[in-house]
Amino acid sequence: MREEKHIIGYGESGNSKEVFYSINPSGKENSAVYFHQATAEEVNQAVQQASSSFALYRKIPAARKAAFLNAIAAELENCGDALITTCMQETALPRARLEGERARTTGQLRMFATLVAEGSWVDARIETALPDRKPLPKPDMRYMNIPLGPVAVFGASNFPLAFSVAGGDTASALAAGCTVVVKAHPAHPATSALAGKAIQRAAQSTGMPDGVFSLLFDSGTQTGAQLVTHPLIKAVAFTGSYRGGKALYDMAVRRPEPIPVFAEMGSTNPVFVLPEAAQQKGATIAEAYSASVAMGVGQFCTSPGMLFYPQQAADFNGQLSNVFSNITGGVMLAAYMYHAYQAGVEERLALPAVATLASGKAPDTTDTHVVTPVLMTTHSDELITQPLLREEIFGPASIAVPVTTREAMLALAHSLPGQLTATVHGTAEELPAWQELLDILEQKAGRVVINGFPTGVEPVSAMVHGGPFPATTNSSSTSVGTAAIYRFVRPVCYQNMPDALLPAELQESNPMGIYRMVNGGRAFTQL
Amino acid sequence: MREEKHIIGYGESGNSKEVFYSINPSGKENSAVYFHQATAEEVNQAVQQASSSFALYRKIPAARKAAFLNAIAAELENCGDALITTCMQETALPRARLEGERARTTGQLRMFATLVAEGSWVDARIETALPDRKPLPKPDMRYMNIPLGPVAVFGASNFPLAFSVAGGDTASALAAGCTVVVKAHPAHPATSALAGKAIQRAAQSTGMPDGVFSLLFDSGTQTGAQLVTHPLIKAVAFTGSYRGGKALYDMAVRRPEPIPVFAEMGSTNPVFVLPEAAQQKGATIAEAYSASVAMGVGQFCTSPGMLFYPQQAADFNGQLSNVFSNITGGVMLAAYMYHAYQAGVEERLALPAVATLASGKAPDTTDTHVVTPVLMTTHSDELITQPLLREEIFGPASIAVPVTTREAMLALAHSLPGQLTATVHGTAEELPAWQELLDILEQKAGRVVINGFPTGVEPVSAMVHGGPFPATTNSSSTSVGTAAIYRFVRPVCYQNMPDALLPAELQESNPMGIYRMVNGGRAFTQL
């Protein structure tokens, strides 16, 4: 049995005698590592170092921050197969998925490195002085985004690499110039330790200040609560359940000094099938929908959990039922998720108006915590009146709802809470007539998908992985894509600041060669 | 005695028998108008109309929204002298100030009209499809900002035109595509009614939907609370006291669906004088500081309330005391502000370590609610240990603190809560040696002013009128300048949306000719 300690800046710590273990949810061999619960002193030490190093880190030139991010990516690659096999043992996710996820994680880090090194993201705005303006001279004003301070990041269970220790939240916070304290997700602590050490090595090799990054372990909620309520923490990033995210939000807004919480809390990601589409390509949609539900044992934030289709499309129901019966379940990421899935399905099926339309296959395995995909069905009125049916079940469960009229389809859309995504399948001919549906959905969701499926979130500049509450606690943000950096900054205006004392981004000679808005003109020009 | 009613969309209402009156704080003749307290039904009706008209208003082309904003500006000018004289009676502010403020208000409206008509503000981002990408095709993704929904705006007392009914919050919310319900400030209801009718006429003449704007009166807090907790209100904008803003914030974050509150709650706007500056231009700084404190009877959010200067600059103290003794007070905006000012000064002067350094002159008048400027002084240690001394007094009161060492100056800066502004006076030679002070202050304030004074907030693209809590409840925003529009929007991503169904801003042909980010490149290009 091997011990792993908290990473606090360049050091490590493991003072508590209370420990917990890395567990393989499939019941097979695990990675045989134990972890100390973080003590209050350790949490405080990590935050204090994050705060003192912030004063240094924020002033480090953009090119060096970019080198740090690139070094993290390289160190994750240097972890070699150990990172993949450790993660497979802790999550029961397959090798190909995790290799792909590592590539995505390093890709994200390098994307933010490029963004930061280039520099235009700071949204520099310059108003030049008019010393002769009457009645009063106009001063020189220069605006740009600066980092908020130390950020608490919560590792997510379902992307043990891409949304965890070295994932998008950490990458975008470090890119913004914030220091980071990560609370590791207890479902993959050994993976977290490897990623954390990769970041620690990258910080040291690129000369970042001691404390720019720390990683704390805790199988409970104490460390998270202490981080969110610590006066020196200035923002929180979280991906996970509604319950978890909302609890952190409630703590943060009740602080003497409230701070922003960017909690991405998942959603049911409704899919609407329009009449002609159901008729012309019902079989294809049914197949792709079922595959999307089954993907990764349904453990994605964007996994589709609701399907609305025209009752008139008589075949569609049968097609869907057929193909869904052939999809296969798998091992959930953790025991508690397995139990939550089973309970969530049972609770819904206990409602009089809910029935099973199809069940997928149990995989042929002796593994533990294996779930079977479930496709439920109900009446559209029931979905509107029964809030439980609009809540997410984390895992490969979904509900298919036949809809009789256009008005009922629109009413269903209206009834939805905020979503990460909303999807419409329609032919080119019928879509324009459903503009009203699209209008409703763009007000409900962060991303509107046409003739596709919500799983597969591209980490690009145009991505929105966010949406109205309860999908997130801050609808003006995204946690994927380059715009994720804006969660961790605020604008500052320098008035009549001597040129030499301005940040490089705002100096008259524009030494970084970035795009800047000058005198309110529409052009972003390089002066 | 004339009656004024609530404006609800194109209609009016005044159902309550409970009324209140327009009051002249100077005790002179008032405008002899009474107002109904809004009933719960009236508030709900205004919000319902704001919500139903939002579905229409948000889809109106940008050029027509711009026409609406320009029409509001024209209608405010059409109000002629009646708007100015009414406002003078309600606020005791002088004619020149209010004429200037109207020009600023119409200027802001036209600035947002220009911004919206041009269109690049939506931050359009396009990632074009790669249908042949392996293992999976890359979809077409298009990102832009869309409006949040109906916004509740609270008129501010201290800018009865520029931060009130037709002020920057309303202008930026309407520009963003949101509908607006304004709660009028009870200290200038007749002015509010005139501005509200100007907006109503502009809405009708430019064909905006009935309900795009409503205006409610209430001398208490009930209407505000109902607005902030109404499920159909999606954001709140407020300028005023910490107590008022924090109360609205607390209500909004405790809603079943929390919403953002952009409360600008003022600050003490510290001014630091460095040794050489004190020596070389102490008299000039003392004079300008005193004038800045006296301006508008100290009733600005950016009025300087704290002055830190080197104790060694022996003359400075005397110079300051002399010039401050010659500045004149005036009538406060409302009786309750007069009493709060007197109580605030008394409470501080009752502290053993606080003394009066100078008192300004009482104006030669029989007016009521007249205050006299007060300059207090204390030890720098006292300012750090006594939180009361770091709180704002609304009005022409200020505290001057002699500081013995550089370390004490930095410690004072460190001790400050979040500020709208922080100002440093230093010679070109000494400023570089005080980089550490500037670094602290940019983390404390939304705007850092060098060798100037914080009063005078330019409504331009590079302005930040915001700052860390408790200056605001959302440090990533500004309530002045073009960036104020971003408070009321969120991004949405359209994936594989047919071109004809996309908003104009994202269509392939770029019909609005706006700047767009394409495929993550650094350039904002017109495709």
Interface residues (C-beta under 8 A of the other chain):
Chain A: A55 K59 M111 E118 S120 R125 I126 E127 L136 K138 P139 M141 R142 Y143 I146 L148 G149 Y249 V253 E257 P258 P260 G418 A428 L431 P432 Q435 L438 D439 E442 Q443 A445 G446 R447 V448 V449 I450 N451 G452 G456 E458 V460 S461 A462 M463 V464 G466 P468 F469 P470 T473 N474 S475 S476 S477 T478 T482 A483 Y486 V489 R490 P491 V492 C493 Y494 Q495 N496 M497 P498 A500 L501 I514 Y515 M517 N519 G520 R522 A523 F524
Chain B: A55 K59 M111 E118 S120 R125 I126 E127 L136 K138 P139 M141 R142 Y143 I146 L148 G149 Y249 D250 V253 E257 P258 P260 G418 A428 L431 P432 Q435 L438 D439 E442 Q443 A445 G446 R447 V448 V449 I450 N451 G452 G456 E458 V460 S461 A462 M463 V464 G466 P468 F469 P470 T473 N474 S475 S476 S477 T478 T482 A483 Y486 V489 R490 P491 V492 C493 Y494 Q495 N496 M497 P498 A500 L501 I514 Y515 M517 N519 G520 R522 A523 F524
